[in-house]
Amino acid sequence: MSIRTEKVAEEIKHQLANILTRYPARAWRDAPLFPTPAGALDALPQRLALADGARLLDAGCGLGHGLRALHRAWPRARVEGIESSLPLALWARRHCRFARVHRGDLWARSWADYALVYLFQRPESMAPALAKARAEMAPGSWLVSLAFAVPDVAADAVLRCPDGRPLWLYRAGPAVSSPAPRRR
Ligand SMILES: C[S@@+](CC[C@H](N)C(=O)[O-])C[C@H]1O[C@@H](n2cnc3c(N)ncnc32)[C@H](O)[C@@H]1O
């Protein structure tokens, strides 16, 4: 092995050890560490026009990869994250200076002021997430999920990430029901 290859292998080992020690047991159970890839959300702005200064939330922001992908997609939006693990929240806060990172429970925080909530959680999180988005968010706002769909609910749109994974888009805010047909 050349000295350079050895150095690279050492660096990878160091980074892995770093991640493993910083990623606590509860986080592994709640959602495994699969960070959002850098360009995963690049196609979103063509589909969702958000006003400058709109507030976006990465619900369960981990080490901050989703925050970076949101910032890259909408550089003029106000990106926020919430993370239950203290070490991860501190890490994300430190490495994503453009974002506001809260430490707490994504289910306990109100989503009312966000134009978009982004999730990369677990399949079973999706139905409660859409219920929360419909109950709390304003009409015209969006819930976006990487990889996992809301079971038995038709998404409003599905985009493909560069790696082929789906991005599921759901209108948030109160569900719009079609008016009942008039009786004659
Ligand atoms: C798969 S990682 C995704 C990280 C980041 N959103 C990304 O896409 O790169 C899921 C993260 O959600 C966090 N999480 C799980 N349940 C949570 C909860 N109830 N409140 C806040 N964070 C939570 C986990 O600690 C973990 O960091």
The ligand as a Tripos MOL2 file, in Angstrom:
@<TRIPOS>MOLECULE
LIG
   27    29     1     0     0
SMALL
NO_CHARGES

@<TRIPOS>ATOM
      1 C1        -31.9000    9.2880    8.5250 C.3       1 LIG1
      2 S1        -31.3530   10.5900    9.5870 S.3       1 LIG1
      3 C2        -31.5950   11.9430    8.4610 C.3       1 LIG1
      4 C3        -30.7210   13.1020    8.7720 C.3       1 LIG1
      5 C4        -30.9320   14.2950    7.8670 C.3       1 LIG1
      6 N1        -32.3250   14.7310    7.8280 N.3       1 LIG1
      7 C5        -30.4920   13.9880    6.4650 C.2       1 LIG1
      8 O1        -31.3830   13.7350    5.6540 O.co2     1 LIG1
      9 O2        -29.3030   14.0060    6.1750 O.co2     1 LIG1
     10 C6        -32.7500   10.8310   10.7200 C.3       1 LIG1
     11 C7        -32.4670   11.7330   11.9160 C.3       1 LIG1
     12 O3        -33.7110   11.9970   12.5790 O.3       1 LIG1
     13 C8        -33.4470   12.1090   13.9720 C.3       1 LIG1
     14 N2        -34.7030   11.8870   14.6840 N.ar      1 LIG1
     15 C9        -35.4210   10.7240   14.7610 C.ar      1 LIG1
     16 N3        -36.5390   10.9090   15.4900 N.ar      1 LIG1
     17 C10       -36.5300   12.2210   15.8970 C.ar      1 LIG1
     18 C11       -37.4150   13.0220   16.6730 C.ar      1 LIG1
     19 N4        -38.5450   12.4940   17.1850 N.pl3     1 LIG1
     20 N5        -37.1230   14.3150   16.8530 N.ar      1 LIG1
     21 C12       -35.9910   14.8560   16.3310 C.ar      1 LIG1
     22 N6        -35.1000   14.1450   15.6090 N.ar      1 LIG1
     23 C13       -35.3650   12.8450   15.3760 C.ar      1 LIG1
     24 C14       -32.4060   11.0350   14.2270 C.3       1 LIG1
     25 O4        -31.6960   11.3060   15.4350 O.3       1 LIG1
     26 C15       -31.5540   11.1470   12.9750 C.3       1 LIG1
     27 O5        -30.4990   12.0570   13.1810 O.3       1 LIG1
@<TRIPOS>BOND
     1     1     2 1
     2     2     3 1
     3     2    10 1
     4     3     4 1
     5     4     5 1
     6     5     6 1
     7     5     7 1
     8     7     8 2
     9     7     9 1
    10    10    11 1
    11    11    12 1
    12    11    26 1
    13    12    13 1
    14    13    14 1
    15    13    24 1
    16    14    15 ar
    17    14    23 ar
    18    15    16 ar
    19    16    17 ar
    20    17    18 ar
    21    17    23 ar
    22    18    19 1
    23    18    20 ar
    24    20    21 ar
    25    21    22 ar
    26    22    23 ar
    27    24    25 1
    28    24    26 1
    29    26    27 1
@<TRIPOS>SUBSTRUCTURE
     1 LIG1         1 GROUP 0 **** ****
